[in-house]
């Protein structure tokens, strides 16, 4: 390696490390922003605009929160049945 490269390479590394350390120290300041006020959403009871899906029942518990209970779904999507559907026509 040439003498110039031996001097420039460590200098570049030292400058990069110095910039990193200066950024780390500046980023760790004690000037945290003040805490924000919590957002309070208005409490209003809204009835569902569209009826539930077939097989689902909707009711309201004592606190006024609507409760949706899903019904059974027959989608016939079992992985075990896939083996029976394969046909080897060799």
C-alpha positions as CSV (number, residue, x, y, z in Angstrom):
1,X,0.0,0.0,0.0
2,X,1.2,3.5,-0.7
3,X,2.0,5.9,2.1
4,X,-0.9,8.2,1.1
5,X,-3.4,5.4,1.4
6,X,-2.0,4.4,4.8
7,X,-2.7,7.9,6.1
8,X,-6.1,8.6,4.3
9,X,-7.8,5.3,5.2
10,X,-7.5,5.6,9.0
11,X,-8.4,9.3,8.7
12,X,-11.6,8.4,6.9
13,X,-12.5,5.7,9.5
14,X,-11.8,8.1,12.4
15,X,-14.0,10.8,10.8
16,X,-16.8,8.3,10.2
17,X,-16.6,7.1,13.8
18,X,-16.5,10.7,15.1
19,X,-19.6,11.6,13.2
20,X,-21.4,8.5,14.4
21,X,-20.6,9.3,18.0
22,X,-21.6,13.0,17.7
23,X,-24.9,11.9,16.3
24,X,-25.5,9.4,19.1
25,X,-24.7,12.0,21.7
26,X,-26.9,14.6,20.1
27,X,-29.7,12.1,19.8
28,X,-29.6,11.2,23.4
29,X,-30.6,14.6,24.7
30,X,-32.9,15.1,27.7
31,X,-35.2,17.4,25.8
32,X,-38.1,14.9,25.4
33,X,-41.3,16.3,24.0
34,X,-44.1,16.9,26.6
35,X,-46.6,14.1,27.0
36,X,-49.6,14.4,24.8
37,X,-53.2,14.6,26.0
38,X,-55.1,11.3,25.5
39,X,-57.7,11.3,22.7
40,X,-61.2,10.7,24.1
41,X,-63.7,9.3,21.5
42,X,-67.3,10.3,21.9
43,X,-69.5,7.5,23.2
44,X,-72.5,7.1,21.1
45,X,-74.5,4.0,20.5
46,X,-74.9,3.2,16.8
47,X,-77.1,0.4,15.6
48,X,-75.7,-1.7,12.7
49,X,-76.8,-0.2,9.4
50,X,-76.8,-3.6,7.6
51,X,-78.1,-6.8,9.0
52,X,-75.6,-9.5,10.0
53,X,-74.7,-12.3,7.7
54,X,-76.9,-15.4,7.6
55,X,-76.2,-17.7,10.5
56,X,-74.9,-14.9,12.7
57,X,-77.0,-13.6,15.6
58,X,-76.6,-10.1,17.0
59,X,-77.6,-9.0,20.5
60,X,-76.6,-6.4,23.0
61,X,-75.1,-7.1,26.4
62,X,-76.1,-5.1,29.6
63,X,-73.3,-2.5,29.0
64,X,-74.8,-1.6,25.6
65,X,-72.1,-3.1,23.5
66,X,-73.4,-5.1,20.5
67,X,-72.3,-8.7,20.6
68,X,-72.1,-10.7,17.4
69,X,-72.1,-14.5,17.7
70,X,-71.0,-16.2,14.5
71,X,-72.9,-19.2,13.3
72,X,-71.4,-22.4,11.9
73,X,-70.1,-22.2,8.3
74,X,-70.0,-25.1,6.0
75,X,-67.3,-24.2,3.5
76,X,-66.3,-27.8,2.8
77,X,-62.6,-26.8,2.7
78,X,-60.8,-29.8,4.4
79,X,-57.3,-30.6,3.5
80,X,-57.9,-34.3,4.1
81,X,-60.4,-34.5,1.3
82,X,-57.9,-33.2,-1.3
83,X,-56.2,-36.6,-1.4
84,X,-59.4,-38.3,-2.3
85,X,-60.0,-35.9,-5.3
86,X,-56.7,-36.6,-7.0
87,X,-56.8,-39.0,-9.9
88,X,-53.8,-40.6,-11.4
89,X,-54.5,-41.2,-15.1
90,X,-51.1,-42.6,-16.2
